[in-house]
Amino acid sequence: MPYSMTGYGKSRLENDAFTQVWEIRSVNGRFLDLKWRLPLFLRAREAALERVVRESVARGRLEIHLEFSPKRDDLWRANLNRGLANAMLDEMESVARERGLAFVPDLNQLLALPHLWQEDTADPDPALVETLTGGLRLALDDFNQARDKEGHDLARDLLDRYARLMAWQKTIEEAAPAVKAEKMEQLVTRITAVLEKVGVEPTQDRLLQETAILADRLDVTEEMTRLAGHLARLDALTRQNGEVGKHLDFLIQEAFREINTCGNKVQNLPVSRLVVDFKAELEKCREQVQNIE
């Protein structure tokens, strides 16, 4: 069964040095779109982490968040923006000098200015990165378990809908010949009545020509054959694993095209009602398919 594109996954790992908590949320999307919320020191490793994600996910809009909490002081790293701090102190000293005031800066006040402090952007220890990557993989496993469960639910719903559509397709296919015969008989009666009204005797050739044209317009054999093929393919793809969402969406569009043509050709009230129901059910299938990877 295919995966759903919506899901949630989480992992939490803790050791003597730090705690890492990964969270992954996703919604549907045409392509794989990743939004990261990482500590500054890990930003340079986004490309490598993205490759890890692509091993497990093919499509969807993902938000991936890492909460990293060190327990040892040596893991906390911060840099003072010395250039900005010195410029600020120099400017205040200049103001004090212009006013003839003594300037004795309280450097402790710099601790209250968060914009002067930055996380260390140096490359992290490879062992730390490997440990964090392991936490990401665990979160992806949890994420895929949730997507797998929802994917099974979506697939079961779709398979039930396909079975309903297949039954309706058979009903339309069986009703079409009788509708065609009825319309042709009505045409012959109408032509005969019109010609007799104006005093012209209808010829067999003329009647055959008109009925042949109408028969071609009312024939839905090709549309029914293609529609049955599309429904069978939808059923088979939905039972498969892997990235099938785009294929399912395309096939549903093709099924819409065929049933719409049938509705235009078979001008019969019971069949028209069935065609409307068919389209409504296909639209529900389309909505479900939008969530399949």
C-alpha positions as MATLAB code, in Angstrom:
seq = 'MPYSMTGYGKSRLENDAFTQVWEIRSVNGRFLDLKWRLPLFLRAREAALERVVRESVARGRLEIHLEFSPKRDDLWRANLNRGLANAMLDEMESVARERGLAFVPDLNQLLALPHLWQEDTADPDPALVETLTGGLRLALDDFNQARDKEGHDLARDLLDRYARLMAWQKTIEEAAPAVKAEKMEQLVTRITAVLEKVGVEPTQDRLLQETAILADRLDVTEEMTRLAGHLARLDALTRQNGEVGKHLDFLIQEAFREINTCGNKVQNLPVSRLVVDFKAELEKCREQVQNIE';
ca = [
       0.000    0.000    0.000;
       1.257    3.553   -0.680;
       2.263    6.083    1.952;
       0.191    9.085    2.908;
       1.894   12.465    2.492;
       0.587   13.717    5.836;
       2.058   12.488    9.072;
       3.968   13.194   12.259;
       7.089   11.591   13.670;
       9.254   12.165   16.735;
      12.386   10.807   18.363;
      14.075   11.637   21.663;
      17.589   10.528   22.541;
      19.459   11.423   25.699;
      23.003   10.790   26.931;
      25.361   12.300   29.497;
      26.297   15.166   27.180;
      23.035   16.339   25.598;
      19.415   15.642   24.719;
      18.132   15.698   21.131;
      14.479   15.802   20.151;
      13.529   15.610   16.477;
      10.000   16.382   15.248;
       8.726   15.937   11.690;
       5.381   17.169   10.363;
       4.171   17.021    6.777;
       1.302   17.939    4.484;
       0.756   17.096    0.832;
       2.787   18.725   -1.938;
       3.713   18.099   -5.547;
       7.408   17.730   -4.741;
       9.617   17.229   -1.681;
       9.834   20.579    0.101;
      11.836   20.701    3.349;
      11.640   23.435    5.970;
      14.370   23.119    8.607;
      14.542   24.497   12.130;
      18.038   23.598   13.290;
      20.612   24.959   15.721;
      22.980   27.372   14.019;
      25.961   25.046   14.289;
      24.123   22.422   12.211;
      22.978   24.685    9.377;
      26.006   23.858    7.248;
      24.981   20.185    7.342;
      21.508   20.710    5.863;
      22.481   19.229    2.497;
      23.720   16.010    4.119;
      20.631   15.810    6.321;
      18.397   16.351    3.282;
      19.952   13.314    1.614;
      18.993   11.295    4.687;
      15.396   12.515    4.416;
      15.225   11.699    0.699;
      16.089    8.084    1.485;
      12.739    7.774    3.266;
      10.429   10.412    1.732;
       9.659   11.202   -1.906;
       6.997   13.932   -1.820;
       5.364   16.367    0.583;
       5.988   19.588    2.499;
       7.975   18.675    5.612;
       8.806   20.758    8.664;
      11.752   19.266   10.538;
      12.719   20.634   13.942;
      15.638   19.703   16.180;
      15.703   20.731   19.818;
      19.296   20.341   21.021;
      19.914   20.731   24.783;
      23.550   20.351   25.979;
      24.164   19.187   29.545;
      27.883   19.968   29.713;
      29.256   23.473   29.797;
      31.884   22.698   27.179;
      29.125   22.034   24.627;
      27.744   25.540   24.946;
      29.495   27.874   22.526;
      28.839   31.562   22.066;
      30.681   34.352   20.284;
      30.538   38.041   21.094;
      30.230   40.308   18.092;
      33.328   42.226   19.110;
      33.230   44.630   16.197;
      29.733   45.806   17.010;
      30.407   45.886   20.759;
      33.572   47.981   20.319;
      31.793   50.343   17.930;
      29.021   50.875   20.478;
      31.519   51.542   23.299;
      33.551   53.924   21.138;
      30.431   55.854   20.226;
      29.349   56.205   23.860;
      32.876   57.274   24.823;
      32.754   59.948   22.111;
      29.420   61.245   23.410;
      30.785   61.380   26.981;
      33.913   63.201   25.845;
      31.879   65.839   23.978;
      29.945   66.542   27.156;
      33.012   66.525   29.397;
      31.851   63.459   31.268;
      33.876   60.566   32.535;
      33.145   57.326   30.716;
      33.577   54.098   32.665;
      31.631   51.388   30.789;
      29.887   48.618   32.650;
      30.795   45.639   30.510;
      28.269   43.474   32.351;
      25.553   45.399   30.517;
      26.674   43.659   27.301;
      25.215   40.424   28.665;
      21.732   41.954   28.387;
      22.112   42.650   24.637;
      21.214   39.388   22.871;
      21.952   40.716   19.395;
      25.638   40.948   20.352;
      25.840   37.210   21.006;
      25.931   34.515   18.358;
      26.094   30.736   18.387;
      29.346   29.206   17.276;
      29.119   28.446   13.549;
      32.263   26.308   13.418;
      31.920   22.808   12.000;
      30.635   20.510   14.751;
      32.364   17.360   15.848;
      31.709   14.583   13.242;
      30.759   12.180   16.032;
      28.127   14.649   17.248;
      26.742   15.026   13.721;
      26.572   11.242   13.350;
      24.654   10.940   16.615;
      22.222   13.663   15.577;
      21.759   12.020   12.171;
      20.851    8.805   13.970;
      18.182   10.695   15.877;
      16.829   12.032   12.577;
      16.634    8.513   11.147;
      14.655    7.339   14.179;
      12.230   10.240   13.754;
      11.854    9.344   10.061;
      11.072    5.737   11.000;
       8.349    6.929   13.379;
       7.131    9.374   10.734;
       6.887    6.650    8.090;
       5.008    4.341   10.443;
       2.361    7.039   10.844;
       2.271    7.639    7.085;
       2.013    3.913    6.421;
      -1.002    3.556    8.710;
      -2.764    6.540    7.159;
      -1.803    5.315    3.689;
      -3.506    1.985    4.375;
      -6.650    3.796    5.506;
      -6.637    5.945    2.363;
      -6.064    2.932    0.134;
      -8.929    0.951    1.683;
     -11.267    3.900    1.194;
     -10.172    4.316   -2.429;
     -10.536    0.610   -3.209;
     -14.117    0.691   -1.901;
     -14.842    3.678   -4.118;
     -13.261    2.009   -7.168;
     -15.501   -1.042   -6.638;
     -18.541    1.245   -6.608;
     -17.356    2.998   -9.780;
     -16.733   -0.321  -11.545;
     -20.285   -1.435  -10.758;
     -21.678    1.827  -12.114;
     -19.519    1.534  -15.229;
     -20.994   -1.896  -15.908;
     -24.507   -0.543  -15.431;
     -23.902    2.298  -17.895;
     -22.267   -0.069  -20.378;
     -25.243   -2.460  -20.236;
     -27.793    0.358  -20.530;
     -26.099    2.120  -23.468;
     -27.250   -0.256  -26.295;
     -30.919   -0.007  -25.279;
     -30.672    3.795  -25.123;
     -29.006    3.802  -28.532;
     -31.721    1.604  -30.072;
     -34.457    3.750  -28.539;
     -32.927    6.981  -29.873;
     -32.526    5.508  -33.359;
     -36.143    4.337  -33.388;
     -37.278    7.794  -32.295;
     -35.198    9.347  -35.086;
     -36.700    7.094  -37.755;
     -40.217    7.873  -36.503;
     -39.504   11.601  -36.478;
     -37.984   11.666  -39.986;
     -40.795    9.568  -41.386;
     -43.424   11.833  -39.838;
     -41.771   15.001  -41.156;
     -41.357   13.652  -44.689;
     -44.925   12.336  -44.823;
     -46.182   15.701  -43.620;
     -44.624   17.432  -46.619;
     -45.736   14.687  -48.997;
     -42.336   13.030  -49.507;
     -41.979    9.299  -49.212;
     -38.993    8.361  -47.005;
     -36.446    6.137  -48.707;
     -34.657    3.309  -47.007;
     -31.245    4.698  -48.008;
     -32.006    8.074  -46.433;
     -33.202    6.484  -43.211;
     -30.149    4.238  -43.058;
     -27.853    7.219  -43.573;
     -29.419    9.248  -40.761;
     -29.531    6.325  -38.345;
     -25.891    5.466  -39.113;
     -24.835    9.017  -38.245;
     -26.838    8.931  -35.016;
     -25.514    5.463  -34.148;
     -21.961    6.747  -34.384;
     -22.759    9.711  -32.153;
     -24.433    7.546  -29.522;
     -21.853    4.747  -29.477;
     -19.842    4.727  -26.208;
     -18.099    1.386  -26.661;
     -14.614    2.905  -26.871;
     -15.225    5.223  -23.923;
     -16.522    2.361  -21.786;
     -13.540    0.183  -22.679;
     -11.052    2.917  -21.775;
     -12.962    3.771  -18.592;
     -12.930    0.141  -17.464;
      -9.191    0.028  -18.153;
      -8.560    3.196  -16.127;
     -10.544    1.864  -13.163;
      -8.693   -1.455  -13.247;
      -5.357    0.384  -13.355;
      -6.400    2.622  -10.458;
      -7.255   -0.440   -8.402;
      -3.915   -2.124   -9.200;
      -1.793    0.968   -8.476;
      -3.516    1.638   -5.174;
      -2.514   -1.835   -3.992;
       1.160   -1.185   -4.781;
       3.916    0.336   -2.676;
       5.987    3.307   -3.715;
       5.348    6.699   -5.250;
       2.021    6.249   -7.083;
       0.126    9.437   -6.179;
       0.892   11.310   -9.411;
      -0.091    8.285  -11.525;
      -3.373    7.941   -9.666;
      -4.144   11.628  -10.119;
      -3.494   11.415  -13.860;
      -5.668    8.301  -14.261;
      -8.551    9.950  -12.416;
      -8.347   12.887  -14.833;
      -8.553   10.438  -17.736;
     -11.526    8.669  -16.139;
     -13.263   12.045  -15.784;
     -12.750   12.661  -19.488;
     -14.263    9.321  -20.507;
     -17.319    9.470  -18.236;
     -17.966   13.059  -19.285;
     -18.010   11.992  -22.940;
     -20.385    9.160  -22.092;
     -22.723   11.572  -20.334;
     -22.784   13.821  -23.379;
     -23.492   10.943  -25.770;
     -26.045    8.919  -23.825;
     -28.978   11.319  -23.469;
     -31.038    9.290  -21.046;
     -32.284   10.453  -17.639;
     -31.394    7.342  -15.556;
     -27.976    7.111  -17.197;
     -27.399   10.850  -16.790;
     -28.140   10.577  -13.072;
     -25.682    7.713  -12.806;
     -23.050    9.745  -14.665;
     -23.503   12.596  -12.166;
     -23.049   10.164   -9.272;
     -20.006    8.732  -11.039;
     -18.400   12.180  -11.362;
     -19.119   13.026   -7.724;
     -17.476    9.790   -6.600;
     -14.466   10.420   -8.839;
     -14.077   13.858   -7.283;
     -13.956   12.250   -3.836;
     -11.291    9.881   -5.143;
      -9.308   12.836   -6.458;
      -9.407   14.504   -3.040;
      -8.089   11.351   -1.384;
      -5.394   10.804   -3.993;
      -4.000   14.297   -3.323;
      -2.769   12.946    0.032;
      -0.968    9.899   -1.388;
       2.770   10.035   -1.993;
];
